[in-house]
Amino acid sequence: MTRPSAASERGAEVGRRIGVGLMYGLWKPRVLGAWKVPATGPVIFAVNHSHNIDGPMVMGVAPRPTHFLIKQEAFIGPLDPFLTGIGQLKVDRTTADRTAITRALDVLAAGGVLGIFPEGSRGEGDFASLRAGLAYFAVRGDAPIVPIAVLGSSERRGRLMKGLPPLRSRIDVVFGDPFEAGDGSGRRTRRALDEATERIQKQLTAHLENARRLTGR
């Protein structure tokens, strides 16, 4: 299996530093529980998704550089070489994108952090509808999942720029406890992945509810 290049790893770190500057410059992130992220080894960030800045926000506040799986429609014009250069992974959501799958597994095999929006696309951000991809990567990559709730990014009051949260508004990013998706058997059958997806949904939903209680949102 081909491991991510050193350039890709460096790119993800550059992306994290860019995210730090942008997110703290434009908004007021409040980060809770970042210490729960394992310092080394493969990890999957499972992030709720209600706004376009959710990914960049997590990249900017996470303690480790992150390779997000991002829909290929975002890789347009100058954004294509930029996103690729900072270690982000293009995925075709209309098919089983083997290239994206291989690259994502390579990230985990190299002990890196893979970022996934398990709902597949922007929605209510409540983890109500999960795709099986998260369970597959967690079981196949033997990686713990860290649930992340981004709250406040979809608020509309006081916006100065269309499509963005109000500038200098507070956005909460709450990291949860890492957990294993599999049952310990190592099975990768359809039934095993379906059961893992159910376990993941319960964990993510519980984390989101707890994050809302902690932040009052």
N, C-alpha and C positions, 0 to 999 in steps of 0.2 A: 504494500500500500504506500502511495506517495504521501509523504508528510508535507504540511504547509511549509513553504519556503521561509527562510529567515527574513526575507524582505516582507512577506505577508505578516509575520509576527511583529516586525518593526512598524509596519503600516498600521496595524491595529492599535499599537501604543501611541502612534502619532494621532490616530483618530480619537483616542481617549483624551489626549491633551487638548486637541481642538474642541472636543465636547465640553471639557472643563471650562475653557475660556468662554465659549458661547453660552452655555447653560447658566453659569454663575453671572455672566455679564448681562444677560437679557431677562433672567427670572431670578427667583429666590428659592432654590431647591432646599428642602429640608430632608435630610437623609437619615433613615432609622434602620438599624440592624445590619449595616454593611459589614460589620465584624463577623457576621455569620458565614460569609462567603469563604469556602476553603481556600487557603493561601496557595496551594499547589494542586496539580492533578486536574483531570477532566471535570468540567462542571457545565451544566445547562442552566441558563437563565430562562425561566418561563415568565413572560411579561404580559400583563393585560394590555389591551390595545384600543384606545378610544380616540387617539390623536396622533398626527404625524410626528410630533416631537417626542413621543414616548421612547422610541429607539435611541435617538441622539441624547436624550436626557439620561437614560440608563448608561450609555457609553461614557458620558461625562462624569457621572457620580460613582460608578462602580469602582471597586478597588483593583480590578484586573481588566486588561484590555479584552474587548469582546468582539467576536465575529458573528454578526447577525445574518440570518437568512432573510433576504429582502426580495420582494417581488420584482421581477425583471422590468416591469413597467417604470420603476423608479430610476433605472439606469439609462437615462436619456441625455443626449448632448454631453456637455462637460461633466455631468454627474457620473457618467459611466466610468471614465478613468479615475475620477476622484474616489468614488465608493470602492472600486476595485483596489485602488492604491492604499486605502486605509483598512484593507483586510475584510471587507464585507462580501457576502456571498449572494450571487444572483440566482434566483430560483424561478422556474416556470411553473406556476401554480395550476396550469391546465393539464398537466401530465405528470407521470412519475419521472421527475428530472434526475436521471442517474448521475449526471455530472455534479449537480448541487448536492445530492446525497453523499457521493464519494468525498467531496470537499468538506462537507460538514463532519463526516466520520473521521476524516484526516485531522481536523482541528482537535477532536476529542482524543484521537490516538496519540497526538503530540502533547497531550496534557493541557490543552487550551480551553477557553470558555466559548461555548456556542450559545448565541442568543436566539430565542424563538418566540414568536407570537402564536401561541397554540390555538387561538381562535381563527387563525388563518388570515383575517383581514380586520380592518377597523370596524368596531361595532359599539356595543354598550360597555365593553371593557369589563364584563362581569364573569368571564370564563364559563358562560352558559353553554357554549358550543365548542367542543374541543375536537381537533383532528387527531388521527392516530399517529401522525408523524412524530410528535413529542415522545410518545411511548416507545416508538421504534428506535429513535436515537438514544434514549436513556438506557434501554435494554441492550441494544447492539453495541453502544459505545461504553457500556458499564460506567455510566456517569450519574452522580447524584443531581437532583433537580433543586434549584433554589428558586422559590416563587418570589416574584417581585410585583408589587402593586404601585402603579403610578396614578396618583390622585390629584385632581385639580387642573389637569392639562386640557380638559374639555370645557372648562368654564367660559361662558360667553360675555359676561358683563364687563364693560369697560375696555373692550378690544380696540386697539388703534390700528391693527393690521389684520386684514381678513385672513382667516385660517390659522391664526396664532392665538394662544392664550394672552390675556392682558400682560403687557410688559411689566416686569418687576413684581408680578404676582407670585404668591407662594405655590410651589408645586411639591407635593410630598412623594418621596420614593421610599417604599418600605420593603426591606429584604426580609424574607422568612427563613425558617430553619431548613437546611438541606434534607432531602429525603430520597429514598430509593424507590423507583417505580416498579421494579420487578418483584417477584415473590421469592427470589433467592434460588430458583430452580435453573435459571439461565434459559428457560424456554423462549422461543421466538415465534411460536405458532400464532395464527390469527386469534385464537381464543385467548392465549396468554397476553397478547397485545391489547385485546379488548378489555381484559380484566385490569391490565396496567393502566389503561386510559381512564377507567372508572375510579381507580385509586387516585390517580393524578387529579382528576376533576374535584374529588372530595377535598384533597389537600389544598388545591389552589383556591377553591371557593371558601374554605375555612380561613385561609390566610387573608383573602380579600376582606372578609367580614371583620377579622381581627384588626387589619390595617385601618379600616374605616372607624372602628371604635377608638383606636389609638390616636387618630388624627382628627376625629370629629367630622369626617366628610362622607 
